[in-house]
Amino acid sequence: MEIVFKDKALFEIVSDPKERVRHFGAVRAKLILRRLQTLKSVERLEQLRKLPGRFHELKGDRKGQWACDLDQPYRLIFEPKKIERAKAIVIIVEIVNYH
């Protein structure tokens, strides 16, 4: 899958290793990178359900979004988009404790 970010600020934090660690801490920064690599490695969302990280669909006001675990209670939130004749796209929405 192709990964894009909802906004430039989140992209800049996540894509810069030093900023990622400064903003999220070393453990969460490492997990964020691991989850992004997992997202890039699959072609279909259903493949994620069997992989580490507890990838799952969200409900309620977050319907249409998916989440995966980072360090408790934080989650990486993303929205899958289907594009015909192209690679599937995942939009990284936020990294948050939404509970």
Order of alpha helices (4+ residues) and beta strands (2+ residues): beta-alpha-alpha-alpha-beta-beta-beta-beta
